[in-house]
Amino acid sequence: MKKLLITILALTCQFFPYFIQGQTLAGQNWYFGNLAGLNFATTPPTPLTNSAMNAFEGCATISDAGGNLQFYTNGNIVWDRNHLPMPSGNGLNGDGAATQTAIIVPRPQNPSQYYIFTVDTNGGARGLCYSEVDMSLNGGNGDVTTKNVQLVTPVAEKLTAVRHANGVDVWVIVHGWNNNEFNVYAVTSAGINNVPVVSSTGLVHGGLFSNAHGYMKASPDAQKIACAIRGLRQAELFDLNNITGQISNPVTINFTPQIYGLEFSPDNRYLYVGTTTNPAEIFQYDITAGNPAAIVASGQSIGTIPVFMGALQLGIDGKIYVCQFQSTSLAVISQPNLPGAAAGFSANAIFLGGKTSQYGLPNFIQSFFIVADFTYTDTCSGQPTNFTTIFAGPDSVKWNFDDPASGALNSSNQLNPQHIFSSAGQYTVELIVWQGLLSDTVEKTIQILATPDPDLGNDISECLGNVVPLNPGNFPGANLLWQDGTTGSQIIIDTTGNYWVEVELGGCTGRDTVDAVFNTVPVVDLGPAQTACEGDTVFLDAGNTGATYLWQNGTSSQILAATVNGNYTVTVSLGNCSANDQVLITFDPVPFVAFRVGYHFM
């Protein structure tokens, strides 16, 4: 779910508050060419074969925030989501043979209302006009309510739009005919400001009709504008101030063949320009290379197609699609953020389901392609969940994990962070990406599963000859794996060793380990009963050197000196294993012998 957020941006040493509105899936459906279309809900996009439109060049399509088709137009007719002309959808002042004859702009903060801006062909008198569509009419299929209100004339066949720096309003941009003026119109919730911001800069677009032809595009971050002037065989690159609408600082790139289509890479670093020759060639320019000479010098060819080349258009999947004239396929630049051949240009890459492309592709507000997304893996409690930002070249990001119990770790500015959630449950994770002065926000609710917590108890100290059952607890439906490869609910152990169990439940695995020591049971033999004489000493040896001993008199030595009659008892312990023995010692009295001394008298 996208949402409105407030950010504060530092601009020219001051702070200005801006409402930054998340982008949508407005560019998910494309209708163009001779009954051709694509749906970007899949990867690669799925051909759409239900179009009612034949557009030789310019066209426009719009979907709602959820990616549901609203309507499309070739600048003359407006078709609704059911591919039927809206009741008042005929007679718009565009021309299907104009390069960018139409663009559709949602009215800010009015989700059911849209403006269709149109331009005439070859600098014609109808110039730039707008019409209004109200989607609440015609049973929810929409209808045109206001038609062909002229804003300026004459203009070239160039028409584009970008978000205002406040993230809510929109700048609609055209180029005058027979002059070097850009006319930039602000579209707000209050409507269209019919007094444009005018910038006189760069080449004069005029003279031959071919000088009216060719695309104008803004970079997704709304910081650059580029124009292709077909007849002059020149492209121009400008700075765009999307706070004021001013355009300045032209850089001119000369070509030998005529040029027509152009587009910026999603990360705003590269400009792609296509020739209209047969075969046609596509060139890449690094607009971050430095001064104008360095930008021009950075140009390199990245591929050719064996037919005429038309429009180049960025998709919400981050790839650039290229028109192959009167072909049942489109070419694709699959990695447009990479330099040179690494950009991955492929002819005939996307099949159109038997329908045919012409020269044009749908015209969109270029800021629609600042689309944040992320993936995540490892959703088990107590273990790191890994997040990956899906966005080309953000200036910065911020993650909110919806886990206040994690304290300061509840947010991150890393591109691809890890987070250990404090407990199992549902969390609504938010990612905000910034590019230039624009941003996008995406939220996803993820389920963190409880990781099993097996418990084998404390370490074990037992006596040899005993057996001990190991049971990790009750986990219905779980898969168990013991260290010996067995999978039962418990094991019986009787030898010293390290024992572990892994319990897997719902993709989450918990583990516990226990050390078991089976001690030797001491053998104690004090021998048979003994008889000794009084005054003698009998030494009793309990054996088992290194054990602990307890004699009946409380002494604790291995050897006891017996000197009196009695039952002598000893308990010998090795670890927690004990044995005892006793012996009777008898001390007999020593016989007394008396000698009588007599006297004999003579």
CORVENBEL-V361165 format. One record per backbone hydrogen bond with DSSP energy under -0.5 kcal/mol. CO is the residue of the C=O (numbers start at 0). NH is the residue of the N-H. E is the energy in kcal/mol with one decimal. If there is no record, write none. Layout:
co nh e
CO NH E
CO NH E
This chain:
co nh e
0 442 -0.5
2 21 -0.8
4 19 -1.9
6 8 -0.5
6 17 -1.7
8 10 -0.7
8 15 -1.6
10 13 -2.4
13 10 -2.8
15 8 -1.4
17 6 -1.7
17 19 -0.7
18 20 -0.6
19 4 -1.6
24 27 -1.9
25 62 -1.1
27 39 -3.0
29 37 -1.8
31 35 -1.7
32 34 -1.3
32 54 -2.4
33 355 -1.5
34 50 -0.6
35 31 -2.1
36 47 -2.4
37 29 -2.8
38 41 -0.7
38 45 -2.4
45 38 -2.3
52 34 -2.4
52 54 -0.5
53 55 -0.5
55 358 -2.4
55 359 -0.6
58 362 -1.9
59 72 -2.5
61 69 -2.6
61 70 -1.3
63 66 -2.3
64 24 -0.7
67 63 -2.6
69 80 -0.7
70 61 -2.1
71 78 -2.9
72 59 -2.3
74 93 -2.3
75 91 -2.4
76 73 -1.1
76 78 -0.5
77 85 -2.8
78 71 -1.9
79 82 -2.3
83 79 -3.2
85 88 -2.6
88 77 -2.3
94 97 -2.5
95 56 -2.5
97 57 -2.2
97 100 -1.0
100 118 -1.8
102 116 -2.8
103 105 -0.5
104 114 -2.7
106 109 -2.2
109 112 -2.2
111 134 -3.3
112 106 -2.6
113 132 -2.7
114 104 -2.9
114 116 -0.6
115 130 -2.0
116 102 -1.9
117 128 -2.3
118 94 -0.6
119 122 -0.5
120 123 -1.6
123 126 -1.2
126 119 -0.7
126 128 -0.5
127 150 -3.4
127 151 -1.2
128 117 -2.6
129 148 -3.0
130 115 -2.8
131 144 -2.3
131 145 -0.8
132 113 -2.4
132 134 -0.6
133 136 -1.3
133 142 -1.2
134 141 -0.5
136 139 -0.6
136 140 -0.5
136 141 -2.7
137 140 -1.5
142 133 -2.6
145 131 -2.8
147 149 -0.7
148 129 -1.8
151 127 -3.2
153 176 -1.5
156 99 -1.4
157 174 -0.7
159 172 -3.2
160 365 -2.3
161 170 -3.2
163 166 -2.3
168 163 -2.9
169 171 -0.5
169 186 -3.0
170 161 -2.1
171 184 -3.1
172 159 -2.1
173 182 -2.5
174 155 -3.0
178 204 -2.4
179 200 -2.2
180 175 -3.3
181 183 -0.5
181 198 -1.9
182 173 -2.2
182 184 -0.5
183 196 -3.0
184 171 -2.8
185 187 -0.5
185 192 -2.6
186 169 -2.2
187 190 -1.4
190 187 -3.0
190 192 -0.5
191 193 -0.9
193 195 -0.7
195 197 -0.6
196 183 -2.2
198 181 -2.7
198 200 -0.8
203 205 -0.8
204 177 -3.9
204 178 -0.9
205 207 -0.6
207 210 -2.1
208 211 -2.4
208 212 -0.6
209 212 -0.5
209 230 -1.8
211 156 -1.7
212 229 -2.0
214 227 -2.7
216 225 -2.7
218 221 -2.5
220 436 -0.6
222 239 -2.7
223 218 -2.2
224 237 -3.1
225 216 -2.4
226 228 -0.5
226 235 -2.5
227 229 -0.7
228 232 -1.0
228 233 -1.6
229 232 -0.9
232 254 -2.6
233 228 -3.0
234 252 -3.0
235 226 -2.3
236 250 -2.0
237 224 -1.8
238 247 -2.1
239 241 -0.9
240 244 -3.3
241 164 -2.6
245 240 -2.9
247 238 -3.1
250 236 -2.4
252 234 -2.6
257 275 -2.1
259 214 -2.9
260 273 -2.8
262 271 -3.5
264 267 -2.1
268 286 -2.3
269 264 -2.4
270 284 -2.3
271 262 -2.0
272 282 -3.0
273 259 -2.2
279 304 -2.1
280 274 -2.6
281 301 -2.7
281 302 -0.8
282 272 -2.2
283 299 -1.7
284 270 -2.5
284 286 -1.0
285 288 -1.6
290 294 -2.2
291 295 -2.6
292 296 -2.4
293 297 -1.1
294 297 -0.6
295 298 -1.5
299 283 -2.7
302 281 -2.3
304 278 -0.6
304 279 -2.3
306 279 -0.8
307 324 -2.6
310 322 -2.8
312 320 -3.0
314 317 -1.9
318 314 -2.8
318 320 -0.5
319 332 -3.0
320 312 -2.5
321 330 -2.4
322 309 -2.1
322 324 -0.6
323 326 -1.3
326 356 -3.0
327 351 -3.0
328 323 -0.5
329 348 -1.5
329 349 -2.2
330 321 -2.8
331 333 -0.7
331 345 -2.6
332 319 -2.0
332 335 -0.6
334 337 -2.2
338 341 -1.5
339 342 -2.2
340 343 -1.8
342 334 -3.3
343 333 -2.0
345 331 -2.5
345 348 -0.5
348 350 -0.5
349 329 -1.9
351 354 -1.6
355 33 -2.6
356 325 -1.3
358 310 -2.4
362 103 -0.5
363 160 -0.5
363 365 -0.6
364 367 -2.3
365 368 -1.7
366 369 -1.7
368 370 -1.2
369 371 -0.6
372 389 -3.5
374 387 -2.5
376 385 -2.0
378 448 -2.9
379 382 -1.6
383 385 -0.5
384 418 -1.9
385 376 -2.0
387 374 -2.0
388 390 -0.8
389 372 -0.7
390 392 -0.7
395 433 -2.7
397 431 -2.5
398 411 -1.5
399 429 -2.7
402 405 -2.6
403 406 -2.1
405 408 -1.7
406 409 -1.9
407 410 -0.8
409 400 -2.7
411 398 -3.1
413 416 -0.5
414 388 -0.6
416 386 -2.7
418 384 -2.6
418 420 -0.7
420 381 -0.9
424 447 -3.3
426 428 -0.9
426 445 -3.0
428 443 -2.4
429 399 -2.4
430 441 -2.5
431 397 -2.1
432 439 -1.9
433 394 -2.8
433 395 -1.2
434 437 -2.1
437 434 -2.9
439 432 -2.6
441 430 -2.8
443 428 -2.7
443 445 -0.6
445 426 -2.4
445 447 -0.6
446 448 -0.7
447 424 -2.3
448 380 -3.1
459 516 -2.4
461 518 -4.1
462 465 -2.3
467 492 -2.9
468 470 -0.5
469 490 -1.7
471 454 -2.1
472 474 -0.7
474 477 -2.1
478 503 -3.1
480 501 -2.6
481 484 -2.2
485 481 -2.8
488 471 -0.6
490 469 -3.4
492 467 -2.6
496 498 -0.5
496 515 -3.0
498 513 -3.0
499 482 -1.5
500 511 -1.9
501 480 -1.9
501 503 -0.5
502 504 -0.5
502 509 -2.4
503 478 -2.7
504 507 -1.5
507 504 -2.8
509 502 -3.0
511 500 -2.0
513 498 -3.1
514 459 -2.9
515 496 -2.4
516 461 -3.2
516 518 -0.7
518 463 -3.2
519 521 -0.5
521 523 -0.6
529 585 -2.8
531 587 -3.3
532 535 -2.7
536 538 -0.5
537 539 -0.6
537 561 -3.8
538 540 -0.5
539 541 -0.6
539 559 -2.7
543 546 -2.2
547 572 -2.7
549 570 -2.2
550 553 -2.4
554 550 -2.7
557 541 -2.5
559 539 -3.3
559 561 -0.7
561 537 -3.0
565 567 -0.7
565 584 -2.7
566 568 -0.6
567 582 -2.2
568 551 -1.7
569 580 -1.7
570 549 -1.4
571 578 -2.2
572 547 -2.5
573 576 -2.2
576 573 -3.1
578 571 -3.4
580 569 -2.3
582 567 -3.4
582 584 -0.6
583 529 -2.5
583 585 -0.5
584 565 -2.3
585 531 -3.6
585 587 -0.7
587 533 -3.4
590 592 -0.5
595 597 -0.6
598 600 -0.6
599 601 -0.5
